[in-house]
Each structure stands twice: as C-alpha cells, then as structure tokens.
Amino acid sequence: MKTVRREDDRRNRLLAVIRIEGGEWPARRVWGLYRTRGWAPNRTTARKDLQLLARRRHLIERGPENGRYYTLNHTGGA
C-alpha cells in the first residue's frame, strides 16, 4: 500500500504543478520536474503518470504519437 500512496502523492503533486504553471507537458518536461525534485527515477514513470491523469480526465492528450503532450482539462476531471 505504501507504493500506491507514494504514486498517488507524486501524481497529485504533478497535477498541482501543472495547474500552477499551465502550458504543454510532454513526458520530458515531467521527467525533468521529477528529477529535480527526486520524485521518480525515469521518463517511463513520467509518461505513465501523464497517461493516467488523462484517463482520469484531469489532462487532455494532444499531438501525434511521437510528439505527445498534455494540457490541463479546464472542464474538470474525475
């Protein structure tokens, strides 16, 4: 359960940063944030967190598959 809680905490912190900063969030930007704050070890984690937040409708997935980025869903989330 601790791992799930850590993952949820990380995603909630990420969503808070996205709400404050706005803009486009590709996995490389999230990974950079994670590295500087010591939140997660790799880009795959950043990508999966973005995908999960999009499935929960907090973010909107945009762009082509090889240039995917996410923006805040201003109409609300789950």
PyMOL Python script that loads the backbone (N, CA, C, O; Angstrom):
from pymol import cmd

cmd.read_pdbstr("""\
ATOM      1  N   MET A   1       0.800  -1.198   0.000  1.00  0.00           N
ATOM      2  CA  MET A   1       0.000   0.000   0.000  1.00  0.00           C
ATOM      3  C   MET A   1       0.851   1.275   0.000  1.00  0.00           C
ATOM      4  O   MET A   1       0.426   2.295  -0.542  1.00  0.00           O
ATOM      5  N   LYS A   2       2.030   1.229   0.593  1.00  0.00           N
ATOM      6  CA  LYS A   2       2.882   2.410   0.628  1.00  0.00           C
ATOM      7  C   LYS A   2       3.271   2.856  -0.766  1.00  0.00           C
ATOM      8  O   LYS A   2       3.342   4.053  -1.044  1.00  0.00           O
ATOM      9  N   THR A   3       3.524   1.889  -1.652  1.00  0.00           N
ATOM     10  CA  THR A   3       3.900   2.228  -3.021  1.00  0.00           C
ATOM     11  C   THR A   3       2.765   2.949  -3.722  1.00  0.00           C
ATOM     12  O   THR A   3       2.994   3.948  -4.404  1.00  0.00           O
ATOM     13  N   VAL A   4       1.547   2.459  -3.564  1.00  0.00           N
ATOM     14  CA  VAL A   4       0.381   3.101  -4.184  1.00  0.00           C
ATOM     15  C   VAL A   4       0.210   4.513  -3.644  1.00  0.00           C
ATOM     16  O   VAL A   4      -0.057   5.443  -4.404  1.00  0.00           O
ATOM     17  N   ARG A   5       0.362   4.673  -2.347  1.00  0.00           N
ATOM     18  CA  ARG A   5       0.230   6.003  -1.747  1.00  0.00           C
ATOM     19  C   ARG A   5       1.295   6.955  -2.288  1.00  0.00           C
ATOM     20  O   ARG A   5       0.999   8.110  -2.595  1.00  0.00           O
ATOM     21  N   ARG A   6       2.539   6.470  -2.406  1.00  0.00           N
ATOM     22  CA  ARG A   6       3.618   7.299  -2.958  1.00  0.00           C
ATOM     23  C   ARG A   6       3.307   7.708  -4.384  1.00  0.00           C
ATOM     24  O   ARG A   6       3.508   8.860  -4.767  1.00  0.00           O
ATOM     25  N   GLU A   7       2.810   6.746  -5.177  1.00  0.00           N
ATOM     26  CA  GLU A   7       2.480   7.039  -6.572  1.00  0.00           C
ATOM     27  C   GLU A   7       1.357   8.065  -6.655  1.00  0.00           C
ATOM     28  O   GLU A   7       1.431   8.995  -7.458  1.00  0.00           O
ATOM     29  N   ASP A   8       0.325   7.909  -5.842  1.00  0.00           N
ATOM     30  CA  ASP A   8      -0.775   8.876  -5.825  1.00  0.00           C
ATOM     31  C   ASP A   8      -0.292  10.248  -5.371  1.00  0.00           C
ATOM     32  O   ASP A   8      -0.687  11.267  -5.938  1.00  0.00           O
ATOM     33  N   ASP A   9       0.560  10.276  -4.352  1.00  0.00           N
ATOM     34  CA  ASP A   9       1.119  11.550  -3.887  1.00  0.00           C
ATOM     35  C   ASP A   9       1.895  12.239  -4.997  1.00  0.00           C
ATOM     36  O   ASP A   9       1.754  13.444  -5.203  1.00  0.00           O
ATOM     37  N   ARG A  10       2.717  11.474  -5.716  1.00  0.00           N
ATOM     38  CA  ARG A  10       3.523  12.033  -6.809  1.00  0.00           C
ATOM     39  C   ARG A  10       2.610  12.602  -7.890  1.00  0.00           C
ATOM     40  O   ARG A  10       2.832  13.712  -8.374  1.00  0.00           O
ATOM     41  N   ARG A  11       1.594  11.851  -8.265  1.00  0.00           N
ATOM     42  CA  ARG A  11       0.675  12.314  -9.313  1.00  0.00           C
ATOM     43  C   ARG A  11      -0.099  13.548  -8.864  1.00  0.00           C
ATOM     44  O   ARG A  11      -0.325  14.460  -9.660  1.00  0.00           O
ATOM     45  N   ASN A  12      -0.500  13.584  -7.619  1.00  0.00           N
ATOM     46  CA  ASN A  12      -1.201  14.763  -7.102  1.00  0.00           C
ATOM     47  C   ASN A  12      -0.294  15.989  -7.100  1.00  0.00           C
ATOM     48  O   ASN A  12      -0.732  17.094  -7.420  1.00  0.00           O
ATOM     49  N   ARG A  13       0.968  15.787  -6.739  1.00  0.00           N
ATOM     50  CA  ARG A  13       1.926  16.905  -6.774  1.00  0.00           C
ATOM     51  C   ARG A  13       2.149  17.375  -8.198  1.00  0.00           C
ATOM     52  O   ARG A  13       2.223  18.575  -8.461  1.00  0.00           O
ATOM     53  N   LEU A  14       2.255  16.413  -9.127  1.00  0.00           N
ATOM     54  CA  LEU A  14       2.415  16.772 -10.542  1.00  0.00           C
ATOM     55  C   LEU A  14       1.219  17.581 -11.015  1.00  0.00           C
ATOM     56  O   LEU A  14       1.392  18.624 -11.645  1.00  0.00           O
ATOM     57  N   LEU A  15       0.025  17.125 -10.727  1.00  0.00           N
ATOM     58  CA  LEU A  15      -1.179  17.837 -11.151  1.00  0.00           C
ATOM     59  C   LEU A  15      -1.220  19.245 -10.554  1.00  0.00           C
ATOM     60  O   LEU A  15      -1.641  20.187 -11.225  1.00  0.00           O
ATOM     61  N   ALA A  16      -0.794  19.394  -9.321  1.00  0.00           N
ATOM     62  CA  ALA A  16      -0.755  20.720  -8.694  1.00  0.00           C
ATOM     63  C   ALA A  16       0.210  21.643  -9.442  1.00  0.00           C
ATOM     64  O   ALA A  16      -0.102  22.812  -9.671  1.00  0.00           O
ATOM     65  N   VAL A  17       1.370  21.127  -9.820  1.00  0.00           N
ATOM     66  CA  VAL A  17       2.343  21.928 -10.566  1.00  0.00           C
ATOM     67  C   VAL A  17       1.775  22.304 -11.930  1.00  0.00           C
ATOM     68  O   VAL A  17       1.914  23.449 -12.362  1.00  0.00           O
ATOM     69  N   ILE A  18       1.141  21.364 -12.608  1.00  0.00           N
ATOM     70  CA  ILE A  18       0.553  21.647 -13.923  1.00  0.00           C
ATOM     71  C   ILE A  18      -0.522  22.717 -13.803  1.00  0.00           C
ATOM     72  O   ILE A  18      -0.622  23.593 -14.661  1.00  0.00           O
ATOM     73  N   ARG A  19      -1.327  22.655 -12.747  1.00  0.00           N
ATOM     74  CA  ARG A  19      -2.362  23.681 -12.543  1.00  0.00           C
ATOM     75  C   ARG A  19      -1.751  25.058 -12.315  1.00  0.00           C
ATOM     76  O   ARG A  19      -2.290  26.063 -12.778  1.00  0.00           O
ATOM     77  N   ILE A  20      -0.645  25.106 -11.613  1.00  0.00           N
ATOM     78  CA  ILE A  20       0.019  26.389 -11.334  1.00  0.00           C
ATOM     79  C   ILE A  20       0.713  26.935 -12.573  1.00  0.00           C
ATOM     80  O   ILE A  20       0.555  28.107 -12.913  1.00  0.00           O
ATOM     81  N   GLU A  21       1.485  26.082 -13.251  1.00  0.00           N
ATOM     82  CA  GLU A  21       2.306  26.543 -14.368  1.00  0.00           C
ATOM     83  C   GLU A  21       1.572  26.564 -15.703  1.00  0.00           C
ATOM     84  O   GLU A  21       1.892  27.375 -16.572  1.00  0.00           O
ATOM     85  N   GLY A  22       0.586  25.674 -15.874  1.00  0.00           N
ATOM     86  CA  GLY A  22      -0.130  25.604 -17.150  1.00  0.00           C
ATOM     87  C   GLY A  22       0.785  25.187 -18.285  1.00  0.00           C
ATOM     88  O   GLY A  22       1.904  24.731 -18.052  1.00  0.00           O
ATOM     89  N   GLY A  23       0.317  25.341 -19.497  1.00  0.00           N
ATOM     90  CA  GLY A  23       1.125  25.050 -20.675  1.00  0.00           C
ATOM     91  C   GLY A  23       1.080  23.601 -21.103  1.00  0.00           C
ATOM     92  O   GLY A  23       0.229  22.821 -20.676  1.00  0.00           O
ATOM     93  N   GLU A  24       2.032  23.269 -21.966  1.00  0.00           N
ATOM     94  CA  GLU A  24       2.134  21.930 -22.533  1.00  0.00           C
ATOM     95  C   GLU A  24       3.105  21.085 -21.717  1.00  0.00           C
ATOM     96  O   GLU A  24       4.162  21.560 -21.299  1.00  0.00           O
ATOM     97  N   TRP A  25       2.733  19.832 -21.496  1.00  0.00           N
ATOM     98  CA  TRP A  25       3.517  18.937 -20.642  1.00  0.00           C
ATOM     99  C   TRP A  25       3.850  17.630 -21.352  1.00  0.00           C
ATOM    100  O   TRP A  25       3.121  16.648 -21.208  1.00  0.00           O
ATOM    101  N   PRO A  26       4.943  17.601 -22.119  1.00  0.00           N
ATOM    102  CA  PRO A  26       5.406  16.320 -22.660  1.00  0.00           C
ATOM    103  C   PRO A  26       6.115  15.539 -21.544  1.00  0.00           C
ATOM    104  O   PRO A  26       6.460  16.100 -20.504  1.00  0.00           O
ATOM    105  N   ALA A  27       6.320  14.262 -21.773  1.00  0.00           N
ATOM    106  CA  ALA A  27       6.967  13.419 -20.761  1.00  0.00           C
ATOM    107  C   ALA A  27       8.336  13.959 -20.375  1.00  0.00           C
ATOM    108  O   ALA A  27       8.718  13.862 -19.209  1.00  0.00           O
ATOM    109  N   ARG A  28       9.078  14.520 -21.307  1.00  0.00           N
ATOM    110  CA  ARG A  28      10.420  15.021 -20.974  1.00  0.00           C
ATOM    111  C   ARG A  28      10.360  16.176 -19.974  1.00  0.00           C
ATOM    112  O   ARG A  28      11.249  16.307 -19.133  1.00  0.00           O
ATOM    113  N   ARG A  29       9.336  17.004 -20.055  1.00  0.00           N
ATOM    114  CA  ARG A  29       9.194  18.102 -19.092  1.00  0.00           C
ATOM    115  C   ARG A  29       8.866  17.559 -17.705  1.00  0.00           C
ATOM    116  O   ARG A  29       9.419  18.013 -16.703  1.00  0.00           O
ATOM    117  N   VAL A  30       7.961  16.584 -17.655  1.00  0.00           N
ATOM    118  CA  VAL A  30       7.598  15.970 -16.377  1.00  0.00           C
ATOM    119  C   VAL A  30       8.796  15.252 -15.781  1.00  0.00           C
ATOM    120  O   VAL A  30       9.060  15.357 -14.584  1.00  0.00           O
ATOM    121  N   TRP A  31       9.516  14.524 -16.618  1.00  0.00           N
ATOM    122  CA  TRP A  31      10.696  13.815 -16.129  1.00  0.00           C
ATOM    123  C   TRP A  31      11.711  14.793 -15.553  1.00  0.00           C
ATOM    124  O   TRP A  31      12.317  14.515 -14.518  1.00  0.00           O
ATOM    125  N   GLY A  32      11.900  15.916 -16.200  1.00  0.00           N
ATOM    126  CA  GLY A  32      12.805  16.939 -15.664  1.00  0.00           C
ATOM    127  C   GLY A  32      12.345  17.429 -14.298  1.00  0.00           C
ATOM    128  O   GLY A  32      13.158  17.614 -13.392  1.00  0.00           O
ATOM    129  N   LEU A  33      11.052  17.637 -14.154  1.00  0.00           N
ATOM    130  CA  LEU A  33      10.497  18.037 -12.862  1.00  0.00           C
ATOM    131  C   LEU A  33      10.746  16.957 -11.815  1.00  0.00           C
ATOM    132  O   LEU A  33      11.164  17.250 -10.695  1.00  0.00           O
ATOM    133  N   TYR A  34      10.487  15.716 -12.186  1.00  0.00           N
ATOM    134  CA  TYR A  34      10.691  14.597 -11.266  1.00  0.00           C
ATOM    135  C   TYR A  34      12.157  14.486 -10.842  1.00  0.00           C
ATOM    136  O   TYR A  34      12.457  14.260  -9.670  1.00  0.00           O
ATOM    137  N   ARG A  35      13.050  14.644 -11.792  1.00  0.00           N
ATOM    138  CA  ARG A  35      14.487  14.538 -11.466  1.00  0.00           C
ATOM    139  C   ARG A  35      14.913  15.632 -10.508  1.00  0.00           C
ATOM    140  O   ARG A  35      15.626  15.362  -9.542  1.00  0.00           O
ATOM    141  N   THR A  36      14.490  16.863 -10.758  1.00  0.00           N
ATOM    142  CA  THR A  36      14.930  17.964  -9.897  1.00  0.00           C
ATOM    143  C   THR A  36      14.354  17.868  -8.499  1.00  0.00           C
ATOM    144  O   THR A  36      14.958  18.352  -7.542  1.00  0.00           O
ATOM    145  N   ARG A  37      13.196  17.251  -8.374  1.00  0.00           N
ATOM    146  CA  ARG A  37      12.557  17.146  -7.064  1.00  0.00           C
ATOM    147  C   ARG A  37      12.717  15.766  -6.421  1.00  0.00           C
ATOM    148  O   ARG A  37      12.271  15.551  -5.294  1.00  0.00           O
ATOM    149  N   GLY A  38      13.350  14.836  -7.130  1.00  0.00           N
ATOM    150  CA  GLY A  38      13.576  13.499  -6.592  1.00  0.00           C
ATOM    151  C   GLY A  38      12.308  12.676  -6.447  1.00  0.00           C
ATOM    152  O   GLY A  38      12.204  11.848  -5.542  1.00  0.00           O
ATOM    153  N   TRP A  39      11.338  12.896  -7.337  1.00  0.00           N
ATOM    154  CA  TRP A  39      10.042  12.226  -7.220  1.00  0.00           C
ATOM    155  C   TRP A  39       9.977  10.879  -7.908  1.00  0.00           C
ATOM    156  O   TRP A  39       9.232  10.008  -7.458  1.00  0.00           O
ATOM    157  N   ALA A  40      10.723  10.669  -8.978  1.00  0.00           N
ATOM    158  CA  ALA A  40      10.624   9.405  -9.727  1.00  0.00           C
ATOM    159  C   ALA A  40      11.909   9.181 -10.516  1.00  0.00           C
ATOM    160  O   ALA A  40      12.607  10.136 -10.859  1.00  0.00           O
ATOM    161  N   PRO A  41      12.220   7.920 -10.804  1.00  0.00           N
ATOM    162  CA  PRO A  41      13.505   7.584 -11.389  1.00  0.00           C
ATOM    163  C   PRO A  41      13.638   7.708 -12.907  1.00  0.00           C
ATOM    164  O   PRO A  41      14.758   7.833 -13.401  1.00  0.00           O
ATOM    165  N   ASN A  42      12.528   7.679 -13.671  1.00  0.00           N
ATOM    166  CA  ASN A  42      12.725   7.623 -15.124  1.00  0.00           C
ATOM    167  C   ASN A  42      11.577   8.232 -15.918  1.00  0.00           C
ATOM    168  O   ASN A  42      10.516   8.547 -15.379  1.00  0.00           O
ATOM    169  N   ARG A  43      11.819   8.388 -17.201  1.00  0.00           N
ATOM    170  CA  ARG A  43      10.858   9.003 -18.113  1.00  0.00           C
ATOM    171  C   ARG A  43       9.601   8.142 -18.278  1.00  0.00           C
ATOM    172  O   ARG A  43       8.508   8.676 -18.468  1.00  0.00           O
ATOM    173  N   THR A  44       9.746   6.833 -18.207  1.00  0.00           N
ATOM    174  CA  THR A  44       8.589   5.946 -18.325  1.00  0.00           C
ATOM    175  C   THR A  44       7.568   6.248 -17.229  1.00  0.00           C
ATOM    176  O   THR A  44       6.364   6.255 -17.487  1.00  0.00           O
ATOM    177  N   THR A  45       8.036   6.492 -16.029  1.00  0.00           N
ATOM    178  CA  THR A  45       7.142   6.837 -14.926  1.00  0.00           C
ATOM    179  C   THR A  45       6.410   8.134 -15.239  1.00  0.00           C
ATOM    180  O   THR A  45       5.206   8.241 -15.005  1.00  0.00           O
ATOM    181  N   ALA A  46       7.127   9.112 -15.761  1.00  0.00           N
ATOM    182  CA  ALA A  46       6.512  10.390 -16.127  1.00  0.00           C
ATOM    183  C   ALA A  46       5.431  10.181 -17.183  1.00  0.00           C
ATOM    184  O   ALA A  46       4.337  10.734 -17.069  1.00  0.00           O
ATOM    185  N   ARG A  47       5.725   9.396 -18.195  1.00  0.00           N
ATOM    186  CA  ARG A  47       4.766   9.140 -19.276  1.00  0.00           C
ATOM    187  C   ARG A  47       3.523   8.429 -18.739  1.00  0.00           C
ATOM    188  O   ARG A  47       2.400   8.793 -19.087  1.00  0.00           O
ATOM    189  N   LYS A  48       3.720   7.427 -17.904  1.00  0.00           N
ATOM    190  CA  LYS A  48       2.585   6.684 -17.351  1.00  0.00           C
ATOM    191  C   LYS A  48       1.734   7.569 -16.436  1.00  0.00           C
ATOM    192  O   LYS A  48       0.509   7.453 -16.428  1.00  0.00           O
ATOM    193  N   ASP A  49       2.370   8.442 -15.676  1.00  0.00           N
ATOM    194  CA  ASP A  49       1.616   9.352 -14.819  1.00  0.00           C
ATOM    195  C   ASP A  49       0.756  10.293 -15.664  1.00  0.00           C
ATOM    196  O   ASP A  49      -0.403  10.541 -15.332  1.00  0.00           O
ATOM    197  N   LEU A  50       1.316  10.809 -16.743  1.00  0.00           N
ATOM    198  CA  LEU A  50       0.544  11.678 -17.636  1.00  0.00           C
ATOM    199  C   LEU A  50      -0.637  10.932 -18.243  1.00  0.00           C
ATOM    200  O   LEU A  50      -1.745  11.464 -18.309  1.00  0.00           O
ATOM    201  N   GLN A  51      -0.401   9.709 -18.682  1.00  0.00           N
ATOM    202  CA  GLN A  51      -1.470   8.907 -19.270  1.00  0.00           C
ATOM    203  C   GLN A  51      -2.587   8.642 -18.257  1.00  0.00           C
ATOM    204  O   GLN A  51      -3.768   8.722 -18.593  1.00  0.00           O
ATOM    205  N   LEU A  52      -2.212   8.332 -17.038  1.00  0.00           N
ATOM    206  CA  LEU A  52      -3.210   8.072 -16.003  1.00  0.00           C
ATOM    207  C   LEU A  52      -4.028   9.323 -15.703  1.00  0.00           C
ATOM    208  O   LEU A  52      -5.249   9.246 -15.565  1.00  0.00           O
ATOM    209  N   LEU A  53      -3.372  10.468 -15.601  1.00  0.00           N
ATOM    210  CA  LEU A  53      -4.089  11.707 -15.331  1.00  0.00           C
ATOM    211  C   LEU A  53      -5.025  12.061 -16.493  1.00  0.00           C
ATOM    212  O   LEU A  53      -6.082  12.656 -16.285  1.00  0.00           O
ATOM    213  N   ALA A  54      -4.636  11.695 -17.700  1.00  0.00           N
ATOM    214  CA  ALA A  54      -5.524  11.906 -18.849  1.00  0.00           C
ATOM    215  C   ALA A  54      -6.720  10.950 -18.791  1.00  0.00           C
ATOM    216  O   ALA A  54      -7.846  11.355 -19.079  1.00  0.00           O
ATOM    217  N   ARG A  55      -6.489   9.703 -18.426  1.00  0.00           N
ATOM    218  CA  ARG A  55      -7.609   8.749 -18.288  1.00  0.00           C
ATOM    219  C   ARG A  55      -8.589   9.210 -17.214  1.00  0.00           C
ATOM    220  O   ARG A  55      -9.793   8.978 -17.322  1.00  0.00           O
ATOM    221  N   ARG A  56      -8.075   9.852 -16.197  1.00  0.00           N
ATOM    222  CA  ARG A  56      -8.933  10.374 -15.118  1.00  0.00           C
ATOM    223  C   ARG A  56      -9.536  11.732 -15.484  1.00  0.00           C
ATOM    224  O   ARG A  56     -10.246  12.340 -14.683  1.00  0.00           O
ATOM    225  N   ARG A  57      -9.250  12.194 -16.691  1.00  0.00           N
ATOM    226  CA  ARG A  57      -9.783  13.427 -17.278  1.00  0.00           C
ATOM    227  C   ARG A  57      -9.295  14.709 -16.619  1.00  0.00           C
ATOM    228  O   ARG A  57      -9.949  15.746 -16.723  1.00  0.00           O
ATOM    229  N   HIS A  58      -8.160  14.648 -15.946  1.00  0.00           N
ATOM    230  CA  HIS A  58      -7.551  15.863 -15.411  1.00  0.00           C
ATOM    231  C   HIS A  58      -6.763  16.573 -16.511  1.00  0.00           C
ATOM    232  O   HIS A  58      -6.635  17.797 -16.513  1.00  0.00           O
ATOM    233  N   LEU A  59      -6.234  15.772 -17.450  1.00  0.00           N
ATOM    234  CA  LEU A  59      -5.429  16.305 -18.550  1.00  0.00           C
ATOM    235  C   LEU A  59      -6.034  15.889 -19.880  1.00  0.00           C
ATOM    236  O   LEU A  59      -6.805  14.933 -19.960  1.00  0.00           O
ATOM    237  N   ILE A  60      -5.668  16.628 -20.926  1.00  0.00           N
ATOM    238  CA  ILE A  60      -6.077  16.288 -22.288  1.00  0.00           C
ATOM    239  C   ILE A  60      -4.827  15.897 -23.059  1.00  0.00           C
ATOM    240  O   ILE A  60      -3.833  16.623 -23.060  1.00  0.00           O
ATOM    241  N   GLU A  61      -4.883  14.748 -23.711  1.00  0.00           N
ATOM    242  CA  GLU A  61      -3.767  14.237 -24.515  1.00  0.00           C
ATOM    243  C   GLU A  61      -3.823  14.906 -25.878  1.00  0.00           C
ATOM    244  O   GLU A  61      -4.883  14.961 -26.501  1.00  0.00           O
ATOM    245  N   ARG A  62      -2.689  15.414 -26.343  1.00  0.00           N
ATOM    246  CA  ARG A  62      -2.645  16.139 -27.621  1.00  0.00           C
ATOM    247  C   ARG A  62      -1.405  15.723 -28.412  1.00  0.00           C
ATOM    248  O   ARG A  62      -0.462  15.144 -27.873  1.00  0.00           O
ATOM    249  N   GLY A  63      -1.438  16.036 -29.706  1.00  0.00           N
ATOM    250  CA  GLY A  63      -0.280  15.826 -30.562  1.00  0.00           C
ATOM    251  C   GLY A  63      -0.167  14.419 -31.104  1.00  0.00           C
ATOM    252  O   GLY A  63      -0.892  13.513 -30.693  1.00  0.00           O
ATOM    253  N   PRO A  64       0.770  14.250 -32.051  1.00  0.00           N
ATOM    254  CA  PRO A  64       0.991  12.925 -32.643  1.00  0.00           C
ATOM    255  C   PRO A  64       1.669  11.992 -31.647  1.00  0.00           C
ATOM    256  O   PRO A  64       2.221  12.438 -30.642  1.00  0.00           O
ATOM    257  N   GLU A  65       1.625  10.717 -31.929  1.00  0.00           N
ATOM    258  CA  GLU A  65       2.190   9.719 -31.008  1.00  0.00           C
ATOM    259  C   GLU A  65       3.659   9.989 -30.687  1.00  0.00           C
ATOM    260  O   GLU A  65       4.095   9.781 -29.555  1.00  0.00           O
ATOM    261  N   ASN A  66       4.417  10.446 -31.669  1.00  0.00           N
ATOM    262  CA  ASN A  66       5.844  10.695 -31.433  1.00  0.00           C
ATOM    263  C   ASN A  66       6.113  12.120 -30.935  1.00  0.00           C
ATOM    264  O   ASN A  66       7.268  12.539 -30.845  1.00  0.00           O
ATOM    265  N   GLY A  67       5.061  12.855 -30.616  1.00  0.00           N
ATOM    266  CA  GLY A  67       5.224  14.203 -30.082  1.00  0.00           C
ATOM    267  C   GLY A  67       4.116  14.537 -29.102  1.00  0.00           C
ATOM    268  O   GLY A  67       3.662  15.678 -29.010  1.00  0.00           O
ATOM    269  N   ARG A  68       3.695  13.527 -28.379  1.00  0.00           N
ATOM    270  CA  ARG A  68       2.560  13.656 -27.457  1.00  0.00           C
ATOM    271  C   ARG A  68       2.882  14.625 -26.328  1.00  0.00           C
ATOM    272  O   ARG A  68       3.990  14.640 -25.791  1.00  0.00           O
ATOM    273  N   TYR A  69       1.881  15.434 -25.984  1.00  0.00           N
ATOM    274  CA  TYR A  69       1.978  16.302 -24.815  1.00  0.00           C
ATOM    275  C   TYR A  69       0.593  16.408 -24.203  1.00  0.00           C
ATOM    276  O   TYR A  69      -0.398  15.996 -24.807  1.00  0.00           O
ATOM    277  N   TYR A  70       0.533  16.958 -23.011  1.00  0.00           N
ATOM    278  CA  TYR A  70      -0.723  17.005 -22.258  1.00  0.00           C
ATOM    279  C   TYR A  70      -0.943  18.433 -21.776  1.00  0.00           C
ATOM    280  O   TYR A  70       0.002  19.162 -21.476  1.00  0.00           O
ATOM    281  N   THR A  71      -2.214  18.811 -21.711  1.00  0.00           N
ATOM    282  CA  THR A  71      -2.594  20.112 -21.174  1.00  0.00           C
ATOM    283  C   THR A  71      -3.693  19.880 -20.137  1.00  0.00           C
ATOM    284  O   THR A  71      -4.346  18.837 -20.116  1.00  0.00           O
ATOM    285  N   LEU A  72      -3.872  20.864 -19.298  1.00  0.00           N
ATOM    286  CA  LEU A  72      -4.889  20.787 -18.263  1.00  0.00           C
ATOM    287  C   LEU A  72      -6.275  20.776 -18.882  1.00  0.00           C
ATOM    288  O   LEU A  72      -6.553  21.540 -19.807  1.00  0.00           O
ATOM    289  N   ASN A  73      -7.138  19.918 -18.379  1.00  0.00           N
ATOM    290  CA  ASN A  73      -8.527  19.863 -18.809  1.00  0.00           C
ATOM    291  C   ASN A  73      -9.293  20.867 -17.957  1.00  0.00           C
ATOM    292  O   ASN A  73      -9.580  20.602 -16.790  1.00  0.00           O
ATOM    293  N   HIS A  74      -9.622  22.008 -18.531  1.00  0.00           N
ATOM    294  CA  HIS A  74     -10.281  23.072 -17.775  1.00  0.00           C
ATOM    295  C   HIS A  74     -11.762  22.802 -17.533  1.00  0.00           C
ATOM    296  O   HIS A  74     -12.411  23.538 -16.790  1.00  0.00           O
ATOM    297  N   THR A  75     -12.304  21.752 -18.155  1.00  0.00           N
ATOM    298  CA  THR A  75     -13.720  21.426 -17.935  1.00  0.00           C
ATOM    299  C   THR A  75     -13.887  20.501 -16.740  1.00  0.00           C
ATOM    300  O   THR A  75     -15.007  20.117 -16.404  1.00  0.00           O
ATOM    301  N   GLY A  76     -12.800  20.146 -16.108  1.00  0.00           N
ATOM    302  CA  GLY A  76     -12.878  19.320 -14.896  1.00  0.00           C
ATOM    303  C   GLY A  76     -12.366  17.924 -15.101  1.00  0.00           C
ATOM    304  O   GLY A  76     -12.144  17.492 -16.232  1.00  0.00           O
ATOM    305  N   GLY A  77     -12.179  17.219 -14.016  1.00  0.00           N
ATOM    306  CA  GLY A  77     -11.680  15.856 -14.063  1.00  0.00           C
ATOM    307  C   GLY A  77     -12.519  14.948 -13.193  1.00  0.00           C
ATOM    308  O   GLY A  77     -13.511  15.364 -12.594  1.00  0.00           O
ATOM    309  N   ALA A  78     -12.101  13.710 -13.137  1.00  0.00           N
ATOM    310  CA  ALA A  78     -12.854  12.717 -12.346  1.00  0.00           C
ATOM    311  C   ALA A  78     -12.684  12.974 -10.873  1.00  0.00           C
ATOM    312  O   ALA A  78     -13.240  12.246 -10.051  1.00  0.00           O
TER     313      ALA A  78
END
""", "prot")
cmd.dss("prot")
cmd.show_as("cartoon", "prot")
cmd.util.cbc("prot")
cmd.orient("prot")
